[in-house]
Amino acid sequence: MFQLARHIRTLSLLLLPVFCSPAMAAKYTLQNRQDSVIGEVLTVQTQMRDTLLDIARRNGLGYHDIKLLNPDLDTWLPGEDKEVKLPLKFILPKAERRGIVLNIPEMRLYFFPGKDNRGVEEVFTYPLGVGRQGWSTPYVKTRIIEKKKNPKWYPPESIRQEHEEAGDPLPKIVEPGPDNPLGDHALRLGLPEYLIHGTNKPFGIGMRVSHGCIRLYPEDIAELYDKVPLGTHVEIINQPYKIGELDGVLYLEAHPFLDEDAGHYDNNLTPVVKLIVEATGEQNFEIDWDLVRDVARNPAGVPVAIGIRKIESVIAAAEPEAEATPAPGPVVEPDAAASPVEAPPAQTGSVIDEAISSQQQKLKLRLDTSITPLKYYR
C-alpha cells in the first residue's frame, strides 16, 4: 500500500546542544495520495542547558506542539536526561493539496509544491505563531501577491494605539532590523494587511501572540520564501480535529480548539463523529468510540489509532470472484491418449489466514504504545 518515505533528521542532529543551528522544516515524500498519515513520533533526552523551546525549535516544532505531548515537563527548566516526545507525526489536513495550507488551531503550515522533475510529490511542514483572540486570521482561500526581503513595517493605527496605551509607542514606520517584528522575509497575502513573515521573537512560535498575521521561525520563512513563487495558492482553515488512514488503520489527531470556537466544540462530539463518518463512508471499520471521546476531550496533538478495517473487508477484497457456471452443452468424452493433468493442491483457508495475519501485523505496527499514553490503546 501507500508508503510515505520521510527525510527525517538524524538522531545526532536531534541531540545537538542548545547552541546548535535551528533545524529546517520536516520534508515528506508522498508516493500515494490516498493515505494521509505521515512521519513518526520520536524521543530525545534533555541536556542540562536545554529548555523545551530550544528542543522544539531544533526539531521543527513550536510551543503548542511540544507542550501538548509533554505537559508535565517544565518549559524553562526540564532538567537533564529527561525524555521528551517529539510530535513529528501528522495527519494531512482536509484541504486541496496544492500551495500553502494554514491550519490555525494546529498552528502549522503545510506546503505542497507539486511534483518535481522526477515525478515525486513532496510536502513540507512548519510550526506557526498565529493571531490572538480579537485579532483572528480569516479562513479564506487567497494567494501570495508580493514577496519582500528586509521589509519595512507600517503599523496600522489600531496597533499603534494599543502600544500607545501600553506605554510603548511605535513610529509610523519600523525599519528593517532586530526591532522589526516582521523579521527578514515577508509574503503578502491577497488580504488587506495580512502577511506570512518571520519574527524577532521566535519563542512566540506555537502561540497566539500576533495581530492576525502568520509568523514562522526566521530559518523557516527564509526556506519557504525561496520555495514559493508569486501567485502561490493559500488556504487558511480551522481544523482542530483531523482524520486520516494509513494501511487500513484509522487515526484521529486532536488539538485544542480556539477559545472563540468553544460554543461549537465544547462538550460536543458531533463534529468529530461527522469527520469519521465522512472519512469511512461505505467502508467497513471497527471504531473504538470510547477512545474517540477520550482523544477528543484530551487533545495531545498527535495521530492516535481509533479504528481498523474489519477482517471481512480485507477478505472480500482479497478473494477472487467466483467463476460463472458454464452453460449446459454436449458431453465430450476425454481423449484416452491425452496426458492427465494433475490438479493443484487445495488452498482452503489460505486467503483468510493471510488476511488475518496481515491485518494483525499492521495493527501491531501502528499501535505504538510508546507514542501516546497507554490509556489511548484499550
C-alpha positions as MATLAB code, in Angstrom:
seq = 'MFQLARHIRTLSLLLLPVFCSPAMAAKYTLQNRQDSVIGEVLTVQTQMRDTLLDIARRNGLGYHDIKLLNPDLDTWLPGEDKEVKLPLKFILPKAERRGIVLNIPEMRLYFFPGKDNRGVEEVFTYPLGVGRQGWSTPYVKTRIIEKKKNPKWYPPESIRQEHEEAGDPLPKIVEPGPDNPLGDHALRLGLPEYLIHGTNKPFGIGMRVSHGCIRLYPEDIAELYDKVPLGTHVEIINQPYKIGELDGVLYLEAHPFLDEDAGHYDNNLTPVVKLIVEATGEQNFEIDWDLVRDVARNPAGVPVAIGIRKIESVIAAAEPEAEATPAPGPVVEPDAAASPVEAPPAQTGSVIDEAISSQQQKLKLRLDTSITPLKYYR';
ca = [
       0.000    0.000    0.000;
       0.807    3.627    0.344;
       4.262    4.431    1.650;
       5.399    7.813    2.954;
       9.182    7.978    2.970;
      10.258   10.787    5.230;
      13.617   12.528    5.134;
      13.966   12.689    8.921;
      16.762   14.458   10.696;
      19.298   12.064   12.110;
      19.377   11.263   15.814;
      22.705   13.023   16.146;
      21.080   16.254   14.935;
      18.241   15.802   17.412;
      20.772   15.581   20.236;
      22.847   18.636   19.355;
      23.365   21.091   22.217;
      21.309   24.216   22.754;
      23.640   26.474   20.770;
      23.264   24.475   17.549;
      21.768   25.986   14.414;
      17.986   25.622   14.180;
      16.769   22.719   12.053;
      14.883   23.134    8.801;
      11.347   22.010    8.043;
      10.268   18.404    8.038;
      10.024   17.122    4.460;
       7.993   14.107    3.385;
       7.817   12.319    0.061;
       4.299   11.278   -0.945;
       4.196    8.121   -3.017;
       0.408    7.837   -2.937;
      -2.235   10.482   -2.226;
      -4.821    8.077   -0.833;
      -3.410    7.761    2.668;
      -2.806   10.817    4.792;
      -0.687    9.968    7.868;
       2.974   10.975    7.720;
       6.006   10.868    9.975;
       6.758    9.289   13.352;
       6.830   10.396   16.969;
      10.442   10.453   18.188;
      12.025   10.934   21.608;
      15.174   12.727   22.766;
      16.918   13.187   26.099;
      17.367   16.664   27.519;
      20.734   18.186   28.308;
      21.471   20.499   31.198;
      21.118   23.786   29.267;
      18.047   22.772   27.279;
      14.647   24.398   27.517;
      11.613   22.836   25.837;
      11.562   25.761   23.430;
      15.172   25.038   22.385;
      14.288   21.405   21.710;
      11.122   22.381   19.875;
      12.882   24.797   17.556;
      15.719   22.376   16.749;
      13.133   19.832   15.640;
      10.692   21.949   13.632;
       8.130   22.285   16.445;
       6.507   25.149   18.315;
       5.478   25.680   21.931;
       1.971   24.347   21.223;
       3.337   21.097   19.771;
       5.831   20.192   22.444;
       3.763   21.184   25.493;
       0.710   19.179   24.400;
       2.722   15.957   24.347;
       4.974   16.794   27.312;
       2.633   18.607   29.731;
       4.496   17.574   32.891;
       7.898   18.925   31.836;
       8.862   22.433   32.916;
       9.126   24.714   29.894;
      12.261   26.537   31.023;
      13.995   24.013   33.308;
      13.009   20.499   32.238;
      16.161   19.070   33.829;
      18.900   16.818   32.488;
      18.304   13.365   30.946;
      14.535   13.829   30.759;
      12.705   12.094   27.936;
      10.975   14.498   25.565;
       8.480   13.222   22.996;
       8.643   14.957   19.616;
       5.245   15.008   17.840;
       6.620   14.620   14.322;
       3.697   12.523   13.138;
       0.874   14.354   11.366;
      -2.419   13.807    9.593;
      -2.548   15.932    6.470;
      -5.388   18.453    6.741;
      -8.593   18.077    4.782;
      -7.843   20.575    2.049;
      -6.678   20.720   -1.531;
      -3.064   19.585   -1.636;
      -1.531   22.461   -3.527;
       0.363   25.512   -2.453;
       0.131   26.523    1.208;
      -2.403   25.249    3.745;
      -2.517   27.046    7.122;
      -4.345   25.181    9.890;
      -4.810   27.819   12.602;
      -5.785   25.722   15.687;
      -2.987   23.265   14.860;
      -0.617   26.225   14.437;
       1.032   24.538   11.482;
       1.702   25.310    7.819;
       1.780   22.657    5.087;
       3.381   23.450    1.750;
       2.610   21.256   -1.269;
       4.933   22.330   -4.092;
       3.627   19.704   -6.532;
       5.646   17.104   -8.389;
       9.284   17.725   -9.152;
      11.044   16.875  -12.421;
      11.307   13.255  -11.265;
       7.558   12.993  -10.741;
       7.988   12.909   -6.942;
       5.462   14.764   -4.791;
       6.597   16.311   -1.509;
       5.114   18.171    1.435;
       6.956   20.500    3.827;
       5.577   21.477    7.213;
       6.423   24.327    9.617;
       5.115   25.461   13.036;
       3.366   28.824   13.290;
       2.610   31.700   15.586;
      -0.963   32.906   14.953;
      -3.298   35.746   15.857;
      -4.544   36.041   19.406;
      -8.234   36.261   20.236;
      -9.638   39.504   18.891;
      -7.034   39.520   16.089;
      -8.035   36.243   14.441;
      -6.834   35.230   10.977;
      -9.725   34.894    8.471;
     -10.495   31.470    6.966;
     -10.302   32.062    3.229;
      -8.633   30.984    0.028;
      -6.165   33.534   -1.281;
      -2.691   33.705   -2.843;
       0.782   35.196   -2.451;
       0.743   38.622   -4.133;
       4.126   40.008   -3.013;
       7.486   38.772   -1.696;
       9.715   41.142    0.238;
      13.131   40.755    1.879;
      14.041   43.051    4.762;
      10.535   44.516    4.821;
       9.600   47.757    6.499;
       6.676   47.585    8.907;
       3.919   50.157    8.739;
       1.938   49.564   11.959;
      -1.819   50.023   11.480;
      -3.413   52.767   13.552;
      -5.146   50.208   15.798;
      -1.819   48.608   16.736;
      -0.147   51.974   17.295;
      -2.995   52.944   19.599;
      -2.651   49.667   21.526;
       1.076   50.268   22.029;
       0.441   53.890   22.978;
      -1.960   52.805   25.713;
       0.612   50.303   26.986;
       3.281   52.996   27.222;
       5.244   51.571   24.280;
       4.625   53.975   21.383;
       5.506   52.888   17.863;
       6.805   55.001   14.970;
       4.796   55.179   11.776;
       7.488   53.157   10.001;
       9.670   50.462   11.606;
      12.822   49.995    9.525;
      14.391   46.555    8.881;
      16.485   45.262   11.747;
      16.289   43.475   15.095;
      13.337   45.592   16.299;
      11.188   44.822   13.276;
       8.563   42.162   14.176;
       8.313   41.081   10.516;
      11.804   39.622   10.557;
      13.820   39.435    7.353;
      11.246   37.929    4.969;
       7.565   38.565    4.262;
       4.982   37.004    1.946;
       1.971   39.273    1.415;
      -1.415   37.600    1.045;
      -4.275   38.818   -1.128;
      -5.933   40.105    2.050;
      -5.531   43.652    3.333;
      -2.666   43.864    5.843;
      -2.108   40.085    6.209;
       1.348   38.543    5.840;
       3.239   35.296    6.338;
       6.502   36.569    7.810;
       9.424   35.929   10.127;
       9.769   37.229   13.650;
      12.242   38.868   16.007;
      10.711   36.894   18.881;
      10.993   33.214   17.882;
       9.854   31.956   21.294;
       6.318   33.021   20.232;
       6.085   30.318   17.558;
       3.373   27.890   18.598;
       1.479   30.596   20.491;
      -1.351   33.030   19.804;
       0.603   36.274   20.030;
       0.299   38.123   16.709;
      -2.224   40.639   15.405;
      -3.609   38.169   12.878;
      -0.530   37.648   10.705;
       1.235   34.297   10.427;
       4.724   34.087   11.989;
       7.414   31.480   11.284;
      10.861   30.874   12.729;
      13.423   33.017   10.852;
      15.046   29.943    9.301;
      11.667   28.536    8.227;
      10.402   31.674    6.498;
      13.769   32.003    4.719;
      13.396   28.460    3.356;
       9.724   28.898    2.452;
      10.420   32.296    0.837;
      12.778   30.659   -1.651;
      10.324   27.862   -2.462;
       7.079   29.718   -3.135;
       6.558   31.728   -6.322;
       4.234   34.692   -6.645;
       0.645   33.590   -7.143;
       1.010   30.512   -4.898;
      -2.385   29.290   -3.715;
      -3.012   29.762    0.034;
      -5.871   28.220    2.011;
      -6.462   29.147    5.660;
      -8.506   26.561    7.578;
      -9.847   25.859   11.063;
      -9.465   22.125   11.767;
      -8.796   21.241   15.414;
      -9.663   17.613   14.565;
      -8.233   15.652   11.642;
      -8.987   12.113   10.429;
      -6.519   10.039    8.409;
      -5.879    6.488    7.282;
      -2.692    4.503    6.751;
      -2.505    0.804    5.894;
      -6.083    0.121    6.940;
      -5.771    1.877   10.323;
      -7.892    4.960   11.045;
      -6.349    7.812   13.051;
      -7.703   10.836   14.914;
      -5.497   13.854   15.663;
      -6.912   16.381   18.134;
      -5.724   19.881   19.006;
      -7.289   22.363   21.426;
      -9.942   24.358   19.602;
      -9.677   28.143   19.604;
     -11.282   29.957   22.520;
     -13.693   31.775   20.237;
     -14.964   28.407   18.908;
     -15.894   26.999   22.322;
     -19.599   27.353   21.578;
     -19.247   24.947   18.661;
     -16.799   22.377   20.039;
     -17.057   22.418   23.847;
     -18.670   19.171   25.140;
     -19.768   18.395   21.594;
     -18.537   15.225   19.909;
     -20.721   15.721   16.824;
     -18.013   17.443   14.700;
     -15.630   14.525   15.325;
     -18.285   11.887   14.581;
     -19.152   13.690   11.359;
     -15.499   13.661   10.265;
     -15.199    9.928   10.952;
     -18.403    9.136    9.041;
     -17.247   11.231    6.083;
     -13.809    9.580    6.094;
     -15.036    5.987    6.287;
     -18.090    6.271    4.026;
     -19.208    2.825    2.890;
     -16.050    1.161    4.154;
     -16.325   -1.324    6.992;
     -14.333   -0.108   10.026;
     -14.258   -1.210   13.641;
     -14.235    2.061   15.633;
     -13.468    2.403   19.342;
     -15.928    5.190   20.167;
     -14.865    5.392   23.808;
     -11.352    6.057   22.583;
     -12.638    8.683   20.134;
     -14.302   10.514   23.008;
     -11.133   10.282   25.123;
      -8.852   11.645   22.376;
     -11.219   14.497   21.520;
     -11.540   15.565   25.157;
      -7.818   15.247   25.907;
      -6.048   16.575   22.778;
      -2.381   15.613   22.559;
      -1.664   16.871   19.040;
      -0.581   13.503   17.583;
      -2.435   10.926   15.469;
      -3.999    8.187   17.623;
      -5.246    4.913   16.124;
      -9.001    4.758   16.761;
     -10.086    2.018   14.363;
      -9.174   -0.595   11.826;
     -10.743   -2.111    8.748;
     -12.687   -5.231    9.623;
     -11.201   -8.549    8.573;
     -14.255   -9.283    6.429;
     -13.470   -6.255    4.254;
      -9.893   -7.434    3.691;
     -11.025  -10.956    2.843;
     -13.661   -9.695    0.407;
     -11.029   -7.620   -1.371;
      -8.549  -10.499   -1.464;
     -10.832  -13.354   -2.610;
     -11.202  -13.816   -6.387;
     -14.667  -13.587   -7.858;
     -16.429  -16.927   -8.239;
     -16.280  -18.287  -11.768;
     -19.547  -18.295  -13.665;
     -21.236  -21.704  -14.033;
     -20.769  -22.856  -17.636;
     -23.855  -23.281  -19.778;
     -25.002  -26.886  -20.353;
     -23.594  -28.425  -23.519;
     -22.754  -31.717  -25.101;
     -20.699  -34.130  -23.050;
     -17.245  -34.636  -24.550;
     -15.513  -37.897  -23.764;
     -11.880  -37.463  -22.649;
      -9.174  -38.351  -25.133;
      -7.657  -41.561  -23.879;
      -4.334  -40.649  -25.476;
      -4.097  -37.291  -23.755;
      -1.768  -36.923  -20.783;
      -3.605  -36.495  -17.463;
      -3.244  -33.069  -15.792;
      -2.604  -33.140  -12.048;
      -4.883  -30.808  -10.022;
      -3.105  -28.107   -7.971;
      -3.018  -28.574   -4.202;
      -6.011  -27.226   -2.276;
      -5.685  -23.642   -0.970;
      -8.516  -23.812    1.556;
      -8.250  -21.125    4.175;
      -5.062  -19.566    2.803;
      -6.703  -16.301    1.764;
      -8.416  -15.930    5.137;
      -5.278  -16.838    7.091;
      -3.149  -14.394    5.115;
      -5.707  -11.604    5.507;
      -5.949  -12.077    9.269;
      -2.185  -12.308    9.671;
      -1.613   -9.207    7.535;
      -4.248   -7.203    9.376;
      -2.974   -8.170   12.801;
       0.585   -7.279   11.804;
      -0.497   -3.844   10.549;
      -2.378   -3.169   13.752;
       0.610   -4.212   15.845;
       2.909   -1.920   13.874;
       0.589    1.096   14.073;
      -0.396    0.932   17.739;
       2.906    2.129   19.193;
       2.222    2.469   22.897;
       5.443    4.446   23.275;
       3.966    7.278   21.224;
       0.982    8.280   23.337;
      -0.329    7.400   26.793;
      -1.286    3.777   27.266;
      -4.879    4.723   28.009;
      -5.255    5.534   24.303;
      -4.894    1.843   23.424;
      -7.530   -0.042   25.350;
];
